[in-house]
């Protein structure tokens, strides 16, 4: 089982002067779910190399068992520091793809032609596609036969109310919930910050950081590795 994890290379939080990137726990929880299930994992990002970490996800109140495990894991740290360039990745080499969130993907991955084509290639090959929190925003320009990937599919992602709670509604380039709905997705959500995972065919989406392990488990189940 060979899995691809795609991370953001974007580190600027709009015009705020603050930093963003990927959300640590949304990477570490799925990473260890996959690793412990025996998967061969490849990491990629638009620019390659070390992806930027959202500093808020590095604060004490955002830590979990898997983030602590990651801090002791030199091999995982090395893998993260040496992500492959997205332009060099071929969907044929993998069984599934997973996108962790953080605000970064809204700026780069959502608009990245390599990411868009990659997701379309996975989908056409009948392979699972999974994303959590802000990462379902990467589907905004993904189309299959000129129809948005999420159209008429049950999906979730970071909710408008959660974005409002972190006071970034006016900062982000678009709202994940609104964008999924605009593209015809059947959006639903749980209460803010509660785990919520939706599986519709080969598309797996999670609402927020608390949903990241659940998305990974759903993906492994789909691949027959639960």
N, C-alpha and C positions, 0 to 999 in steps of 0.2 A: 504494500500500500504506500503510494507516494503522494504526498500532499503539498500543495503550494500555499504559502501565506504571503499575502501582498500588503505591504506597509506603506504609509505615506512618506514623502520626502519634504513636505511643507512644514515650515516652523514658525510662520508669522501669523498671529491672531488678528487678521484684518489690519486696520490702521491703529490699533490700540497701543502698539509698541511692545506688547507682551508676546510671549512665546507660546506655541502650540506644537502639535505633532501627533504621535499615536498614544493611546491610553494604555499604560503598562499592563494593568490587570486583564484588559481585553486581548492582549497578546499572550501573557503568561498562562492564564487558565486554559485556553484552547491548546497552546503549545504543549503543555504537560499532559493534557487529555490525549492528544495525538501521540506524543512520545511514549507514554505509558501503554498505549495500545499497539505499540510496535511499528508505528509509521516512520517512513523515511520522509523527513521534512526539509523543504527548500524555502528560503526566504528571499523575497524580491521587493524592490521599490523603484520608483521612476528614475532616481539618480544613482541607485546602487550604493553600497557602503553603509555606514551607520545612519539609520533613520532617526529623526529628531523625536525625543521623548517629551510629551506634554508634561511640564514641570508640576502641574497640579496632581497628576497621577503618581508623582513621586513623593507627595506629602504623606506624613504619618497616618492620617485618617483614611487614606486610600489603599493602604497595604492589606494584603491577604496572604494566605498560606503559600500561594503560588508565586507571588512577587518576592517573598522571602526566599523561597527555593531558588528563584532565578538569581538572586544576589549571591548565592553560594555556588552557582553553576557556571564555571569558567567556559565550558564548552558551548553552552547556550549563549553566553555573552559574546563569544567569538563569532558564532554563527550570525548573531544580530548585527555585529559590527561589519560584517562582510556580505550584506545582502547583494544578490545579483541584480543587474539592471533588468528592468521589466521588458525592455525592447529585445532582450536575448532569450526570453522565456517562450517555450512552445507548449501549448495546452496538451499536445499529444503525449508529453512525457509524464503527465500526472493523472491521478484518479479523481481529484476534486480540488477546488480552490476555496480559500477562506480569507475574508477581509476583516481585520480588527478595526475598531473605530478610533475615537479621538477626533478633534475638530479638523485636523490636517487634511484628511481625505476630501473634505468638501471643496477645498481649493485645488488640489492637484489631481487626485485619482478620478474624481467625478468628471473631469474634463480631458483626462489623458487618453489619447487615441490607442496607445498600446494596451491599456487596461480595458478599454471598451471592447476592442477586438478580441482580447483574451477571454473575457467573459462570454462573448458571443460564440467563440470557438468551443469553450467548455460546454455551453448550452447545446450547441448543434451536435456535439459528440455524446449527448445524453449523460453528462457528468454533473455531479452536484455542485452547486454554487451557494456559498454561505457568507453572511455578513452580519455584523452586530453593531448596535448603537448608531453612530453616525455613518458607519460604512454602507448601509443600504443606499445612501446618497450616491454611491458609485454607479448605481444602475440608471441614473437619470437620462443618459444618452444611449443606453444599450437597447438595441432593437433587433428583433428577429423577424425577417421578412417585412421590414418597415413598420412593425408593431412594437411598441415599448415592451420590454421584457416583463415588467410587472403588471401589465394590463390584465385585469380580471383575475389576478392572483391574490391570495390572502398573504398580506405582508405586515411587518411591523418595523419599527426603527425609533430612534430618539424622538420623543414626542414634543410637540410645541410647548406643553406645560413644563416639561423638564428643561427645555432650552430657556424658557422664561425664568425658571428657578435659578439657573446659573447666570442669568442676566446677560445672555449673549444673543438674544433674538435680533437685535439691530446690528450685530457685528458679523454674523455668519453670512456667506454669499446666498444661501437659501436654507429654508427649513426642511428637514428630512421628511417630516410628516406631510407637509403641504406638497412636496415634490412627488412623493409616492402616490398621493391622491391625484395630483394633476396628470400623472402618467397612467391613470386608470387602475391603480392598485386598490384592492379592497383592504384598506388600512384598519387595524385595530390595535388596542393597547391595554395594558394593565394599569394599576395605580402607579404613580411616579415611583421610580427606583425599585420596583418589584420585578422579579425575574419573569420574563415573558418571551416565549419562543414560538414561532409559527413555521410549520412545514407545509408547503404546497408543492406537490410533485418533487422536483429536484431542487427547488428554491427554499433555502432556510434563512430566516431572519430573526434577529433578537432585538429587543427594545432598548437595552441599556447595559451598563457594565455588569450588573447582576445577572444578566442573561448569557454572558459569554461562555461559561462552562456548558450550559444547556444547549447552546448552538453547536458546540463541538461534539457533545454527546449525540445529538440528533444526526450530525454528519457521519459520525462513526457507525451509528446504527444503520444509516442508509447504505453504507459501504459494507455492511455485514460484519462489523468488527466490535459489536457491543458485548 
